[in-house]
Amino acid sequence: MGEVIDKLVKKLPARYWGQICSTWLKNIPTIEPPGNRPSPIVENADLAYYCEQAIPEKKKELSYASGPVAGLREEIFHESVYWLHKAVHALCGAESKVASGMLTWSIIDAYLAAYFSMRSISAILGVSICDYKGRSCVVDLCRDFKSMARMKREAESAFAEEVNVHSLGVRFDHKQCWQVLQRLLRVVYGEVWDQELSKCVNRLNSPDFARHRNRISYYVHEWLEDDLHHPAMNEDFALRAIHRDPLKLDTEDSGFTVQLAYSLLTMALTAYRDVASVGLSLKGETELISHSLGTSRHPYFGYELASILSTS
């Protein structure tokens, strides 16, 4: 499916963070109580209609549909925030495993934290991947500016009046979701997080993201640290994710996935903060996320991650 997914992700046009951020400010949903879960976006009848239209007759053929979908912007933003909550929670699991000497198993939780952060970043950049009748649909809010002059572009909303829905008629695995993120990181301009970190993530091959998780999960002889029968107390296993050069993600290192999770969560939190610092209706969400990042739950990364939200 490699060549076809490449064609799909290339349909995702360039986007400009400043415009996305200002457009979100006009479309922030009311989330009550803070941390409340969103409904699946395919429960939106208008979107379900276009998903149905987008499904190709034959699997692995690229197809799309487009049209107006009321309320979808608010729903996708809510998704982004909830993925962020899940990423914070999963990284808590990884840190607690390190603290108890379960270094290898922390990689499983760390991978989930990285995956949830990836979904949060994609959504805040205007793209959601939803499941419709067992097949994946890539839903993109963003307007295609193409060669539009800068002044004309800046006068437009980041999001088009009609949403684009792309499908290959198959259900994605995680690899395709990572490829969507990598495309978005290549075509976003003016991003608020470190651009060099984006480039670093893009230099990875899409199978690299889940490489260590898959080795542990699917191969009987694979176990990355000497902790299967006895705890291996090694705080540096987590802390080096902070102190190591974040622009050097070494897939050969057993701590790669923990570093990836930490790096992607910093990106997701930074993007969220850029909207939340102006969107006053998100105060409750921000307080809940900050509380969840307390050092009692995040003994290694809590201070650094919480400081992102406290930086204006």
N, C-alpha and C positions, 0 to 999 in steps of 0.2 A: 504493500500500500504506500510505499515510500514516495514514488513520483506523484501520486495523486494527492497525498496530503501536502506535498510541496506546492502543488497548484492551488490548493485551498488556502493555505496560509498566505500565499502571495496576493490573495484577494483582499486581505486586511490592509487598508490604506494607511498612509502616514497620519499621525495625530500629534497634537501640540499640547503639552501638559498644561500650560497656562490657560488655554481655552477650555480644556477638559475640567480643570479645577473650578473656573468661574461658572461653567455650565452646571456642574454638580451643585453649586450653591443655590441654584434655582430649582433643584429637583431632589432635595434631601427629604427623605420620608420621616414621618414621626414614628419612632421605635419605642413602644411602650409595652411593658416596662423595659428599661435598658437591658440589652442582651437577648431580647425576645427573638425567637427564630423566625426566618422568613418562610413564606410559602414557596414551593417550587414554581419557577416562572412559567412552566408549561401549563400551570393551572389557569393562566391568563388565556381566555378563549381566543382572543385575537392572535396571540403568538402561536397557539396550538394550530390555528388555521394555516399560518405561513410555514410552520414546521411540516405540516402535512403536504403542502405544495412543494416544499424543498426536497423531500425525500425522492431520490432518483429511482427509476424503474429497475435498474440493475445496480447491484452492490459495487462499490468502489468506483462509481462514476460521479463526477462532481456536478452538483446541481444547486440552484439557489432560488429563493423567492424573496420578495420584499413588499413592505406595506406598513401602514401606520398601526402602532400598538399602544393603546392608552395605558398609562401607568407603568410602562416597562422601565423607564429610567429609574424611578424610585425603587422598583423591585430589584434591579441589578445592583444599585448602590447598597441596598440592604444585604444582598448576597455578599458583596465585598466585605462589609463589616462583620458578618457572621463567620465567613471564612477566616477573618483575622482573629476573632475570638477562638476559633478551633485551633489555629496555628499556635497561639499563646498557650493554650491548654496542652497541646501535644508536646511542645518544647518543655513544659513543666515536667511531663512524663519522662522525657529524655534526661533532664537534669537530675531528677530523683533517682533514676537508674544509675547514673554515674555516682551519685552520692552513696548509694548502697553497694557499690562495687560491681554492678551489672553493666560493664562497659559495652559489651557486644550488643546486648538487648536494647541499650539506649539508642542504637543506630536505627532500630525499627521505628521508635517514637520520633526520632529526629527526622527520618525521611517523611513521615506524615506531616510534621511541622513544616518542612520545606514544601511539600505538595500543597498544603492548605495555604501557605503564603503565596505560592505561585497562582492559585486560583483567586486569591484576594487581589493581587496585583493586576491580573488579567481583567477582572471585573471592574476595578477602578479605572482601568484604561478603556473601558467601554465594551468589553467582550465577555460573554458568558457561554459556557458549553453546557447544554442541557440534554437530557435524555428524553426522547420522544418515541414511544412504542419500541423501546429497545435499540434505538438508533440515535447517534449523536448529532446534534445540530449546533453549529457555531453561530451565535447571535451577536451581531456587531451594531452598536449604536452610532458609530462615528461617521461623520460626513467625509466623502472623498474629495479633498481639496485639489488633488492633482496639481496642475500648473497655475492655480489661481494666484493672482498677485497678492502680496502680503497684506496690503491695506484692505483689500476686499475680503480676504480670508479672515482677518482679525475682527471684521464687523459681523461675522457669522457665528452662530452657535457651533460648538464642537460636534453636537449630535444632529443627525439628519432628522427630518420629519418622518421618514420611513426607515424602518429597521431592515437590515439585510440578514438573511438566514441562509447559511451554507451547510450542505450535508453531503456525505459520501455514502449514505445508506447503510452504514455500519456503526457499531458502538466503539468508541475510542477506548484504548487502554491509556495508561498514564503517559506513555511515550508521546502520543499525539498531543496531549494537553501541554506537555513541556515544549513541544515544537511551536504551539500557538504562542506561548509566552516568549520564546526566543524571537519569533517574528515581531511581536509587539515591542520588545526591547530594541530591535533594530530600527523600527520606524517611528518611535516616539522621539519628539524633540523638546528640549527644555525641561527634561525630567528633573524632579527636585532631589532625587537621591543621586549617589555617586555614579557618574556616567562610566567611569572606568570599571566599576563593579558590574554594570550592565554588560560591558564588553567581555568581561571575564566569564560571566554566565553564558554568554553567546558562544564563547570559544569551546564550551563543552559539547560533546556529542550527546544527542538526546538519550541514548541508553545509559550514559554516565550517571544521570541523576539517581536512578534506582539501582545502580550497580551493586553496591554493598548490601542493600536490603535484599536483593534477589539472590546474592550468593548465600546469605544466611538462611533465607526462606526455602530455597528450591534445591540446594545441594547438601546432601547428608554430611559430607566431609568438611563443610565450610563453617568455621567459627573464628572470628577475627581476633579475639583477645583471649588470654589464658584465664578465663573467669567462668567457665562452664560449671565447674564443681565447687569452686571456692571464690568468694568475693575478691576482686582485684581493685584495691583502693588507689585511685590515681586521679586526683583532681585536675591535673594538667591535661588530661584527656578532653575535658570541657574547656578549661581556661585558655588553651592555646587557640581556640576558635576566635577569641577576642584579640590575643596578642600576636598571632600570626598575621602576616600580610594578607588582608582580605582580598587582594587582587591576585592571589596565587592559590587557587583551589586545586589541590593535588589529589587526584583520584586514586593514587597509589597509597595514600595515607589512610589508615583505618579510621581516623577522625574526620575524614572528608565530609561525611554526611552531616555531622554535628556542625561543622563550620558552615556548610551550605545552608542548613536550617537557620542558624544565627544570622547569616548574611542576608538571606531572603526576607527574614522577619524584620530586619532593620529597614529594608526597602519598603515593605508593606506598611510598617508603622509610620515611616517618613511621608509616604504618599497620603495616608489617612490623616496625619497631623496637618498637612497643608490645607486640606479641606476643613477639618474640624476646628482649626484655630480661628476660622472666620464663621463657620456654620454653628451658631450658638445652640441650635437645637440638638447638637450632638454632645452636649456637655455630659449628660448621663452616661452615654456610651464610653466617652473618654475616661471618665472617672472609674467605670467598671473595668476597662482594660488596664488602667493604671493600677488598680487594686489587684487585679489578677497577676500583675507583674511584680508583686511584692517579693522581697528576698526570701520569705519563708517558703514560697512555692518555687522560686527561681534563684537558688543559692549562688549560681555562677553568672547568670546573664541578667538578673532582675534589675540591678542598678543601671547598667548601660542601656537596656531597652526602655525602662521607665523614663530615663532622662530624655529620650527622643520626644516623648509626648509633652514633657515639661519645657521643651525648648520652643520658643516662639519665633 
